[in-house]
Amino acid sequence: MKQAGKLAFAARAMITLCAVMLSWHSARSQQQDQRLEDPHEMTAIGVISENVREIYAREVEVCYIEAGKKARGPKFLDCLKRQVSGQQDALQAIYDARMSYLNSYSPELAASLQKAQTAWSQFREANCAFFRSAAQASYADEALLNCVLRTTIYRRVNLRWLIGD
């Protein structure tokens, strides 16, 4: 009987210890999450990624609402195409501004950016084509457009941060 009592006590102690550890871990995770929400606590790449995530979420949310809260179908695809077009126009404007700025003081850097932009365009095309081919046939167009949208937003934000406003 004494041994059964000791086992019950040990089991209760272990359960209590696990509950304390879980609550401590949860509180610590919340503190870390709160720290990461402050852009000053992130690296430059972290800030860029967070900006991209926010912009992408807004762009897709517009399409989701416009398509009747469905993330598929012709209305959603048409909206995604418009969002991609708008982001490509915004990227082109940022790129043109950066090229103009770089040409004014360093033609070598401008040539380097031009070469990088060409390589990036080829990467985006090949990478998003892969996403399309890897997706289920019924989701292939959405996969392609989502890839192009996110990749274009990332490049635009990256160029803006890299060279500055």
C-alpha positions as CSV (number, residue, x, y, z in Angstrom):
1,M,0.0,0.0,0.0
2,K,2.9,2.3,0.8
3,Q,4.4,1.8,-2.6
4,A,1.0,2.6,-4.3
5,G,0.9,5.8,-2.4
6,K,4.4,6.7,-3.4
7,L,3.6,6.0,-7.0
8,A,0.5,8.1,-6.9
9,F,2.5,10.9,-5.3
10,A,5.2,10.6,-7.9
11,A,2.6,10.6,-10.7
12,R,1.0,13.8,-9.3
13,A,4.4,15.4,-8.9
14,M,5.3,14.6,-12.5
15,I,1.9,16.0,-13.8
16,T,2.4,19.2,-11.8
17,L,6.0,19.5,-13.0
18,C,4.9,19.0,-16.6
19,A,2.1,21.6,-16.2
20,V,4.6,24.1,-14.8
21,M,7.1,23.4,-17.6
22,L,4.4,23.8,-20.3
23,S,3.2,27.1,-18.8
24,W,6.8,28.4,-18.6
25,H,7.5,27.3,-22.2
26,S,4.3,28.9,-23.4
27,A,5.1,32.2,-21.6
28,R,8.6,32.1,-23.0
29,S,7.4,31.5,-26.5
30,Q,4.9,34.4,-26.2
31,Q,7.8,36.6,-25.1
32,Q,9.9,35.5,-28.1
33,D,6.9,36.0,-30.5
34,Q,6.4,39.5,-29.1
35,R,10.0,40.4,-29.6
36,L,9.9,39.2,-33.2
37,E,6.9,41.4,-33.9
38,D,9.1,44.5,-33.3
39,P,10.8,45.1,-36.7
40,H,13.8,46.6,-34.8
41,E,14.4,43.2,-33.4
42,M,14.6,41.5,-36.8
43,T,17.4,41.4,-39.3
44,A,17.0,43.3,-42.5
45,I,16.0,40.1,-44.3
46,G,13.4,39.5,-41.5
47,V,11.9,42.9,-42.0
48,I,11.8,42.4,-45.8
49,S,10.2,39.0,-45.4
50,E,7.6,40.5,-43.0
51,N,6.8,43.3,-45.4
52,V,6.4,40.8,-48.2
53,R,4.1,38.6,-46.1
54,E,1.9,41.6,-45.2
55,I,1.7,42.9,-48.8
56,Y,1.0,39.4,-50.2
57,A,-1.7,38.8,-47.6
58,R,-3.4,42.0,-48.5
59,E,-3.3,41.3,-52.3
60,V,-4.7,37.7,-51.9
61,E,-7.3,38.9,-49.4
62,V,-8.7,41.3,-52.0
63,C,-9.1,38.4,-54.4
64,Y,-10.5,36.1,-51.8
65,I,-13.2,38.6,-51.0
66,E,-13.8,39.5,-54.6
67,A,-14.3,35.8,-55.4
68,G,-17.0,35.3,-52.8
69,K,-14.5,34.1,-50.1
70,K,-13.3,31.3,-52.3
71,A,-9.6,30.8,-53.1
72,R,-10.3,29.2,-56.4
73,G,-12.3,29.7,-59.6
74,P,-12.3,32.2,-62.5
75,K,-13.0,35.3,-60.3
76,F,-10.1,34.5,-58.0
77,L,-7.8,33.8,-61.0
78,D,-8.8,37.0,-62.8
79,C,-8.2,39.0,-59.6
80,L,-4.8,37.3,-59.1
81,K,-3.9,38.2,-62.6
82,R,-4.7,41.9,-61.9
83,Q,-2.7,41.8,-58.7
84,V,0.3,40.3,-60.4
85,S,0.1,42.9,-63.1
86,G,-0.1,45.7,-60.5
87,Q,2.9,44.3,-58.6
88,Q,4.9,43.9,-61.9
89,D,4.2,47.6,-62.7
90,A,5.2,48.6,-59.2
91,L,8.4,46.5,-59.5
92,Q,9.2,48.1,-62.9
93,A,8.8,51.5,-61.4
94,I,11.1,50.7,-58.5
95,Y,13.6,49.1,-60.9
96,D,13.6,52.1,-63.2
97,A,14.1,54.5,-60.3
98,R,17.0,52.4,-59.0
99,M,18.6,52.2,-62.4
100,S,18.3,55.9,-62.9
101,Y,19.8,56.6,-59.5
102,L,22.7,54.1,-60.0
103,N,23.4,55.3,-63.5
104,S,23.9,58.8,-62.2
105,Y,26.9,57.9,-60.0
106,S,28.0,54.3,-60.8
107,P,27.3,52.9,-64.2
108,E,29.1,49.7,-63.1
109,L,26.5,49.2,-60.3
110,A,23.7,49.9,-62.7
111,A,25.1,47.3,-65.1
112,S,25.3,44.8,-62.2
113,L,21.7,45.5,-61.2
114,Q,20.6,45.0,-64.8
115,K,22.4,41.7,-65.0
116,A,20.9,40.7,-61.6
117,Q,17.4,41.7,-62.7
118,T,17.7,39.6,-65.9
119,A,18.8,36.6,-63.8
120,W,16.0,37.2,-61.3
121,S,13.4,37.3,-64.1
122,Q,14.7,34.0,-65.5
123,F,14.7,32.5,-62.0
124,R,11.1,33.6,-61.4
125,E,9.9,32.2,-64.7
126,A,11.6,28.8,-64.2
127,N,10.7,28.5,-60.5
128,C,7.1,29.4,-60.9
129,A,6.8,27.1,-63.9
130,F,8.1,24.4,-61.6
131,F,5.4,25.3,-59.0
132,R,2.8,25.1,-61.7
133,S,3.9,21.7,-62.9
134,A,4.2,20.3,-59.4
135,A,0.7,21.4,-58.4
136,Q,-2.5,19.4,-58.9
137,A,-3.9,20.1,-62.4
138,S,-7.0,21.7,-60.9
139,Y,-4.8,24.1,-58.9
140,A,-2.0,24.7,-61.4
141,D,-3.0,28.2,-62.5
142,E,-3.5,29.4,-58.9
143,A,-0.1,27.9,-58.0
144,L,1.6,29.7,-60.9
145,L,0.0,33.1,-60.2
146,N,0.6,32.8,-56.4
147,C,4.3,32.1,-57.1
148,V,4.6,35.0,-59.5
149,L,2.8,37.3,-57.1
150,R,4.8,36.5,-54.0
151,T,8.1,36.4,-55.9
152,T,7.4,39.8,-57.6
153,I,6.5,41.4,-54.3
154,Y,9.6,40.0,-52.7
155,R,11.8,41.4,-55.5
156,R,10.1,44.8,-55.3
157,V,10.5,45.1,-51.5
158,N,14.0,43.8,-51.7
159,L,15.0,46.4,-54.3
160,R,13.4,49.2,-52.4
161,W,15.2,48.2,-49.2
162,L,18.5,47.3,-50.8
163,I,19.0,50.6,-52.6
164,G,16.7,52.7,-50.5
165,D,14.0,55.2,-51.2
